[in-house]
Amino acid sequence: MRLIGFTAEDGERWIAARDGDKARPLAPAGAFYADARRYLDRPTEELVDVASLDLAPAVPITARIFCVGINYRSHAGESKELAGLDEPALPMIFGRWQQSLVVEGTPVPAPPNEAGLDWEVELAAVIGSPVWRGDEATALDHVLGYAAFNDLSARRKQLETPQFTIGKNADLSGPISEIVTADEVGDISAGLRVTTHVNGELMQDGNTRDLIHTVPRIIAYITDTLTLQPGDVIATGTPGGVGAGRKPPVFLTDGDEVVVTVEQVGSVRTPIVAPRD
């Protein structure tokens, strides 16, 4: 099942099941994530046109986004040169705010004091049930589904200090696709191809088989300290081929279009626009 979010007329975020150009509203996001299985097993009969909806990310506004840095072996060399960081022995977690998430087609402005934004295609896992002290053997039982995610990065701000937070939370800089439920994606351990195209040109081409820390390992690592809640998102990192690692560097500026794709999950397309006044 494909899940989309939308904002109702009263401002509340809802989750719907998408079927082509139609959708079945399921429940307000808070209620949906409190008992996702109930709503997935008994979808409503109501059908609405997707084009009539004010689309929003298919996660609750309380969602936390846990990003994993330097989590592809093919990206480790770039990171060493850019930030002096070695391949991490443990998952390197930093946070994004839900307010940075946007949907397909949302124009994203480059921050005014950056050369542009950098792209990062990522497989995102969306949590469907609470996880405390999860273990690797059963961790994926708590995953509702997966999305394609573009961790658009303000590299100047990111690399000025050892803390990534500001550079990873530029306004509107978290494009995320619809969520595909885990049963439809299947066994992610077999590997999923992940790609980035900028203005039609292939810039990143990796596979989740290259992950240093797998999704189950990341879940286990996080949850011996804090409880993952339904609707939380884990962005699992990006492969080599980011713009800052190129010679010379290449960044996204006004007029560019970037598309990130995760095999069996989907794509998210983002136009880049000029900095805001």
N, C-alpha and C positions, 0 to 999 in steps of 0.2 A: 504494500500500500504506500502511496505517496501522500505525504502530509504537507499542507501549506498553512501559513498563518494569515490572519487578516484582522483589521481593526473595524469593529462594529460602529454603528452610528453613535452609540453612547460612549465611545472611546475605549471599550474593553477589547482586549485581544482574544481572538478565538482560534481554534484549530479546526481544520477541515481536511477531509480525504479528497484528493484530486483524482479525477478520471477524465483525462483529455482536457477539453475546454469547459468541463463542468466540475463542480465540487459539492460535497455533502458536508455541511457544517456539523461538527461533532459535539463541541462543548467549549465554554470559555477555557482559556489556556490553563488557568489554575486548577479547575475541576478536572480537565483532561489529564494533566500530569499527576494528579492525585490518585487516579485509577485508570491509567491508559488502556490496560487490557480490556476493561469493561467497554470502553467506547470503540475500540478497534473491533471487538467481537460483535458489536451490535450497532453498526452505523445507521444513521437516520436515513429516511427515504427522501428527505428534502433535497432538491437539486437547484443549484444557482450557477450562473455564468461566472467563471473565474474572472473574466474581463470586468465584471461589475464590482469586484471586491477591491478594497484598499489593502493590498497585500502587505504583509509584515513577516519577519522571521518566525518560524514555526516553533518557538520556544517561549516560555513564560517570561515576563519582564523581570522576574526574580532570578533568572538563569545566571550562573557564573560560567565564564569561559576560561578553561585551564589550557594554556598553550604550552607546547613542549618545544624547547629550543634545541637546535643541533641534534636532530633525531634521525637523520639519514647519513649513512657513511659518505655518500656522494656530496653532501653539504659540509661535512666536517672540515675539509681542506679550505673551502671558502671562508668558513667562520674563523679558522685559525689565522688566516691572513688579514681578515677584516677587523676582528675584535681580539685577537690573541687568545682565543678560547680553545682548549683542547677538547677532544671527543669526550663527552661526559660519561662517567662510570654509572651515574644514576640519572633518572629523568630530570631535566632542568626545566622547572615549571615557572611560568610567569602568567600574569592575569590580564584578561581583557574585561571590559565592562559590556554588559548587554546593550547599552546605548550606542555602542559602535557598530552593531550589526545592521546590515541592510540587505535588501533582496535584489534579485535579478534586475538589471537595467537601471539601478539607481545611480545617477551621476555622482561621482566622488571627487571633491576638490583636493588638489595637492596643497599642502600647507605652504604658506607664503615664504618661509625661510628655508625651504628644502629645494634641492635640485629637481625633485619630483618624488613620486612614490615608487616603492619597489614591490614586486609581485612575489607571492609565495603560495603555490598550490598545496592544499592540505586535505587529507581525509579527516573529517570530524566525526566523532562518535557522540551520540546524544543519549544521556542516561534516562532510563525508564522507571527505575525503582531505586529506593535508597540503598546505598552501599557503605557499610562500615566494616573495616578489616576484611576487605575482599581478598580472595585468593585467586591466583592465576587460573586455576582449573575451572572455576565457575564465574569468573569476572564477566564474561560476555553475556551471561544470563541476564545481567542488569542493563544491557544496552538495548534501547528501544529501536534505534536505527542510525543511519549514517547520512552525512551531507558532504557536498564539496564546499570547501572554504578557501577564501583568498585572504591571507593574513597580510594585507597591504601595510607596508612599513615605512615610517618616516625615518630613514636611516641616520640622518644627521643627528636627530634628537636621540635615537636609540643608542648610538655609539658614543655619544658625548660623555656618558657616565656608565658605570657597571649595571645600572638599573634600567630595564627595558620599558617600563610601564608607559611613559609618555609617548615614546616613539611607536608604541604598539596600540595606541588608543586615539589616533587622530580621528576627527569627526568623520563618521560614515565610512570608516576604513575597514569594516569587517563584512564583506559580501559573503552571504551564505545561501546555499541552494535549498530547495525543498528537501525534506527528510524522506529517505526511503527506509521502510522498516527492515529490521535485520533479517527476517525470514526471506525477504526478496533478494537481499544482497548476497546471502549465503556465507560460505566459509572465507573470511577475509585472510586467514593464514596462508591461503594459496597465492595471495598477492594480487593487488589491484594496480593497474597502470594509472599514473597521475601525470597530467600535462598542463602546461601553460602556453597559450598563444597570445602574442601581442601584435595587433594589427594584422592578424593572419599568419604571423611567423612563429614557428615553434621555438620556445625559449627554454622550457623545462620538459624533460621526459624521463620520469622515474617510475619506480614500482615499490609498493609497500613492503615487498620482500627485503628491501634495503633498510628498513627501520632498525635502528639500534635498540630501541625499547618498544616492545609490542603494546597493543592496546590493553591486553590483560595485565601486563607488567605495570603499565602506567596506572591503571585502576588500583592495583594492589598497593603500589607505592603511595599514592595519594591517600588512600583510605585507612592507613594505619595511624593517620594524624587527624583527618577530618572526614566527615560523612559526605559523600556525593549525594546530591538530591535529584529527584526527577526533573528533567529539563536542563540540567547542567550539561555543558558541552566540553569535550576534550578535543582540541585541535592538535593533531599528532605530529606536526612538523613538516618540513618541506625538503625536497631533494635538491641537488646541485642545479645551478643555472640561474640563480637570482641575478638581478640587474647590477647590484653593487659589486658582484664578483667578476664582472666582465671587464675586459681591457680594451678600450676605456669603459667605465661604468655606463650603464644605460638605465634611465628612469622613466616612469610614466608621467607624461605632461598633458596639458590641454589638447584635446583632439584624439588622444590615443584610446584604444579599446583593448581590454584584457579579458580573456576567457580562460578560466581554470576548469579542468574536467577530471573527475574521478570515475574510473571504469565501474560499470554496474550501479553507479550512484547518480551521476548527472553532472551538469555544468552550471556555472554562474558567470554571466557576462556583465562587465562593468565599464561604462564610459568614464573617462577622466576629464575633468574640467578645470578651468583656471582657478587659482586661489580666490577665496572670497574676500570682499572688502572688509 
